[in-house]
Amino acid sequence: MPPPVPVAEPADTGMPAAGAYWPRPWTGEDGGPRRWGVPDGQAGLDIGPGERLEVAAIHDAFATDALVRREPGQLYALRHGIPLRGPQSTPVEAWVERLDPESLEVTASTPRLPGGPFWPGGIAAHANGDLHMIFGRWAWRLSPDLEVLASHRLPVGRPHNSFVILDGGELVTKDCDAPVGLERSTFSVLDPVTLLPVAEPLLLPEPSIARLSGDGESVIAIGTTTVFRLSLDREAGRLEIDQEWQPSYGPSPERGYGWDPVITDEHVFWMDNGRNRVDATMLGSGVESDPVRLWWARLDDADQVRSVEISGIPYGTESNPPAWDPVNRIVVAYDSGNAVMQAWRMDGDELESIWRLDGLAHAGHLILYPDTRELVVGDWGGAAAMRRPIVRPLAGALAPLLGRSSIARRAAVAAGGDNLVVLDLDTGEEKARVGVPSSLQGFLFPAPGFNRDLYYQSLSTIARVAVV
């Protein structure tokens, strides 16, 4: 076991626990199933005058989906093999590594486990002490030392993009017909110990590409035109769709499907235009002609659906959730295709813009520290020549092959151009920035560190970034 790591003093966000997760900060994606991006129970970086960010450690981790924590010093990475022909092509294996929290060296690993068609999966630390991983069409239960304890082959032969944990401990997952979004999604509810189904599979009325969110008892799924709320009737052994609450945000021929929702006390937020042609970066990858929009609906009134343009620029796109500040009621959203980020303060059911940044090429999941008023974002600065129409398709076709070569990976990382940036949450002003060696833009799941540091994550690189 790694030595104990000091943990920063807790931050009081007033965020009630949701779901049967291990009771420490960041034991699941986005800090919890409501996906606020808040590491509840841990203080922020608190970057002061004269301080800066430094890349303290690098791990060549091609390909990585997500980072989560358990106890202090326990940092886990979900990794997978490299598909030869892109998403949902050749089957790949998946595995979990435990990393040293300072050096990022691998201290333990599961075997390579069956996965199936590729799309990024998910991992979380359960309240019962175990780790759960869902990748491809398989669910796995692991010990903290990464011993395989149970497994279950899911009923649909498409990738399942992660899961949420209910207050009763059950895991809820679904398949994902990404990136096309044509086939309807099937939901499964699994026992956390045996991983066997506790309810019959439920076919959603439409496809759902977005990851699920939950408030502990109900689950929110973003369909391609409609938002659904589902709940488990434990006595009947049945997952049910709320027929009275189904906010609509489509259809529109110029606008793509929505991505991961954020659940606040009164609203659900999500962004649209999720279909794109992403490769090393999301810049310029939008395929739908409309600007990307931020949407919100009241939890008690499905007819109260509103939206606002994030950038106002055509061919906007994104593939992740917004973030929510529970202290000052601020929501942060972004157009990854056009490099724009904007923040609004919520007043009742309306949003008031408080800042906007043009030229900030962010694509991944956000980390938000309400106590120190800090927002952790990315800013891709890779070579514009790689986005030329004649170059981009060729580079995308060669990437899976080059990713299998350690020499090619090192060369690509050295030429990469991602940045990790800390902003003032209330003003958008930049507090600190550091370049991170990564051949790919960070699209997925970073994690807060155990003290005044944090973990950058892209499909090619894991880095520990510290305040110095």
N, C-alpha and C positions, 0 to 999 in steps of 0.2 A: 504494500500500500504506500502511496506517496505521503510525505510528511504533511502535518497540518499546515494549512495556509491561512494567514490572518484575513478576516473578512471585515470590510468597512462597516461602520455603524449603520443600522437600519434607517431607511427613509419611510416616513409615514405618509402614504398616498391616500389612505382611506379606501383602499381597494379590497373589498371582501373576497375571500378565497372562492374559487369556482372550480369544481371538479376534484376528483380524488388523486391529486398530484402529490409528490413528495414535498413536504412543507419547507422548502428552501427556495431562494430566488432562482428563477430561470431553469426550472426542471422540465420545461416544455417549450415549444416554439413560441416566439413572440412574448415570452414571459408568462404565458397562460392562455387558456382556450378563448378568452375574450379578445385576445390579440391587440392589446393596447401598445405593446412594445415597451412596457415598463418593467424593470427588474424590481418588483415589489419586495421590500424588506432589505434593500441595499442602497447605500448612499451613492450619489453621483461622483463624477470625476473631480469636480470642483477645481477646474483649471484656473490658476491665478496669474497675476502679472509676472512676467519673467519665466513662466513655465511653458513647456512645449510637449509635443508628442514624439515618441521615438519607437521605431520597430525594434523590439527587444528579442524576438525569436521568429523563425520562419520554419514551416513544415511543408515540404513538397507533398501535397495530398491530392493528387489527381485520380479520381474525382470524389468530391465531398458534397454532401447534401445539407447537413445541419450539424450544429454544435449545441449541446445541452450540458447542464451541470446536475450534480446530485448533492453530496456533502462538500464542505470546503476541501478543495484540492482534487475533487473528482470531476474531470472534464472528459466528455465523450464526443466522438465524431462518428457520424453515419457516413459510410463510404460505399462505393459501388464500382463495378467494372465499366469499361468503356464500350458502348454500343458502336458497331462499325458503320451503321447507316442511320444514325440519329434516333430520336425518340420512337419507342414502340416498334423497333426493328428487331435486331438480334437480341435474344435473351441475355441478361447479365446477372452476375452474382452480387450480393451485398454483404457487408460486414460492419462491425462496430469496433472502433479502437478507443482505448483509454489513453489519454495524453498527459504527460507531465505538465502541470499548470504553468511552470516557468519556462522550460526548454522546449516544450511541445514534442518531446521524444515519445514514441509509442511504448507504453509500459504493459499493455495487455491488449489482446485482440480475440474476437471470436474467429472460428473458421470462416471460410467463404461459404455463404449460405445461399440456397436457391432464391432467386428473385423473380425473374421473368422479364416481360417487356419493360423497357426503361421509362420512368418518369420520376423526378425526385420524390423520395419517400419521407418518412418521419420517424422520430424517436422521442420518448419521454420517460421520466422517472415516475413510477406509480407510487401512490401512498402506501402500498404494501411492501415497499422497499425494492421491488424489481424494476428492471428496465424493459420497455416494450419498443419493438421496432416493427413497422409495417413498410414493406418495400415490394414493388411489383404486385404479385398476387399471393404473397405470403405474410403472415403475422408471426412474430417471434417473441418469446419471453426469455429474458436474460437475467442472470444474477449481477450484482455490482462488480464482480470479478470477471464477468463476461462468459460465464458458463451457460450453455444453452439448456433451458429448463422445459420449454414447451414450444410447439409450433403448430400452425394451422394453415392449410391451403384454402384460400378464399375462392368463392364460387364463380367469379367472373375472370376470364383470362385477359384482362387489361390491368395496367398498373393502378394501384390504389395510392392516392397522394395524401398519405398521412392519416391522422385520426384525432379525435378528442376523447377525453375521459369524463364520464358523468360523475355526479356526486356519489352514486352507488358503486362506483369502481368499474363499470362496464366501459369497453372501448367501442366507439362508433367510427366506422370507416366506410369509404365508398370508392368505386372505381372511377377512372377519369379518362375520357376519350380525348386526351390532349395530343396535339394542339388543334385538331379540327373541330371538335365539339359537336359531333353528329349523333352519337349513340347515347341513349338514356343511361343514367347512372343507377347502380344497384347498391343499396346500403346494407351493411352487416353490423350486428351488435354482438360482441364477443365477451365471454367470461374472462376476467383478468388473470385467472390462474390456469385454467385448462385451455383457454383461447377458443373453446367451442362456442358455437352460436347459442345465444339465449333468446333469439327471436328469429322468425322467418325472414329471409331477405326481402327487402322492400325496393321496388322499382320506382324511381322518381319519375314524375310526368315528363321531364326533359333532361338533357345533359347538364352536368355540373362540372366545370373545370376547376373552379376555385376550391381551395382547401376549406375544410369545415371549421366553424367556430362554435363555441358553446358557453352557456352560463351555469353549467353544473347539472341542470335538469333538462333543458331543451337544447337543440342543435339547430344552427342556422346554416342553410345551404343556398348558395347563389346559383340559380339556374341560368340558362342562356337568355331568358327573357323575364324570369320571375324569381322572387326570393321566397324560400320555403322555411317553415319552422317545424321541426319534428320532435317528438317526445316518446319515451319508452313507457308503455303500459306493462309494468313488471308482472302484475297479477295475470294478465292475459298473455304475456310473452309476445308482445306485438309492438313494433315501431309504427307510430301514427303521424300523419301529416295534418297540421292545423289547417282545416279548410276555411277558417274565417280570417286568417292572416296570410295573405299572399301578395305583397307589394309587387307591382309590375314596373319594369324599367325598359321594356321593349315591346315589339320589335322595331328595328330600324335597319334598313339595308346598308347604311353608311356607318354603322356603329357595331362594334364587337361585344362579346360576352364579358361579364364582370368577373372580378377576382375576389380574393379573401376578404370576408367581412370583419368588421370591428363592432363589438357589442358594448354599448354604454348602458347606463341605467335607464335611459329613455329612448335611445335610437339605435339603429344599425346603420353603419357607414360602409360603402364599398365604392370601387372605381370600375369603369367599364373599358372598352376597347382593348381587351386582353389578348386578342389574337395578333401575332406578329411573326416576323422572320428573324428572331434573335440568333446571333452567332457569338462572337467574342464580346459584343456589346449590344445594348438595346438602342443605342443612338441610331436614328433613321430606320428602325425596323418595323414601324407601323404599317399595316396593310389596309386599314379602314380609313376612309377619307375624313370622317368627323374628328373634331378635337376630343381628347379624352375628358371625361366628366367625373366629378365626385358626386355620389348619390347618398341620400339618407332617408330613412323612413322611421316613423314612430313605432315603437314596439306595441303600443296599445291601439293603433289605428292604421290599418294597411292602406287606407286611401291617402294618408298624409305622406306622399313621396315627393321629394324635391331633389334638384341637382344643380350643379354649377360647373362651368368650364374651368379647368385647372390652368391651362396655358392659353386657350383660344386659338391654337395653331393646328392646322390640319394634320392628319395622320399621326395623331398622338397615340401613345400606347403605354402600358405598364403591365406588371404581372404579380403584384403583391398587395398587401393591405396598406391603408393609411395608418397613422398613429394617433393616439388619443391621450391628451393630458387631463387627468381628472381633477387637477387643482384649479386651473384657470379655464377649463373647458375649451381647450384648443385642439383642433384637428389639423393634421399636416398631410398633404397629398402631393402627388408629383406626376409629371409627364416625362417618363423615361425616354421616349422616342425623340422628344424635342428639348430635353435638358432644362426643365422648368420645375421649380418646387414652390408651393404656396401654403400659407397657414392662415386659418380663420379662427375667430373666437365665436363660440355658439352663444346666442342670446335667445332663450326660449327654443323655438324651432328654426330660427334663422341664423345664417352665418355672416359674419362681418370680417372681411379680409384685413389682416394685420401686417403681413409682409409677403413679398414675392421675390424669388431669386431666379433670374434668367441666366442660362449658361452653366447651371449646376447639374451635371450628368449623373444623377442618382438612379439606381435600379433595384437595390436590395431591400431587405427588411430593416426597419428603423429601430433604434434604441433611444428611448426618451427617459430622462432623469427629472422627474417633477421637482425634487427637492433642490437641486442645484440649477434648475432651469437650463439644462443642456440637451441638445439633440444630436445624435450621432448619425451621420449620413455618409454616402460615398460620392465620389466625383471622378468619373472616368476621363482620362486624358490621353488615351491611346492614339496612335497615328491615324490621322484622317484618311491617309491613302488607303488604309485597309478597308475603308467603307465605300470605296469607289465601286460602281456597278459591275465593272469588269473583274475586279479583284475579289469582292466579297463572296460570291458563290464558290469560287475556287478555294479560298481560304477555309470556308465552312466545310467543304467536302474533304479537305486534307486534315482537318483538326483531329478527328478520331484516330487516324493513323499516327499522326505526330505525337498525340497524347500518350501513346504506348512506348515512346522512346524517351529515356531519361535525359539524353543529350538534347533532343529537340525541346523537351519541357524546360530545361534550364535556359536554353537560348531564348525561348518565347517569354519566360518569366522576366529575364533580364531586359527584354524590350517592352515589357508591359507598362501600362500607364495608369493604374488605379490609385486613388487617394482616399484616405479616411479623414473625415473632417468633423469637427465639433462646432456646432452653431449655438448661439444664444437662442433659446426656444421662443422668447418673447419678442425679439427684434429681428432674428435672422442673421445677425452679425456673426462673422467668423471668429471663433476663439482660438482654434488651433487646427493644424493640418499636417499630415505626413504622407509621403508617397509610399505605397506598398508594392513590392515586387509581385506582380500577378499578371499572367498572360490573358486572363479573362476578367471582365467586369464582375463585381460581386452582385449576384442576383438573389442569393438565398439567405441563409440564417446565420448571422453573427451571434455573439453572446457577450454579456458583460463579464469582466474579470472578477477575481476574488478580492481585489483591493482597488487601487487607482490605476486600473488597466482594463483592457477589453480585448476580445478576440475577433479579428477580421476573418472572413471566410468567403472564398469564391470556389468555383468548381476546380480551380488549379492550385489554390494556396490557402493555408491557414497561417495567420500571423498574430503574435501577441504584441499589442501596442500599449505602451505605458506612458504615464505622465512623468516627466523629469524636469 
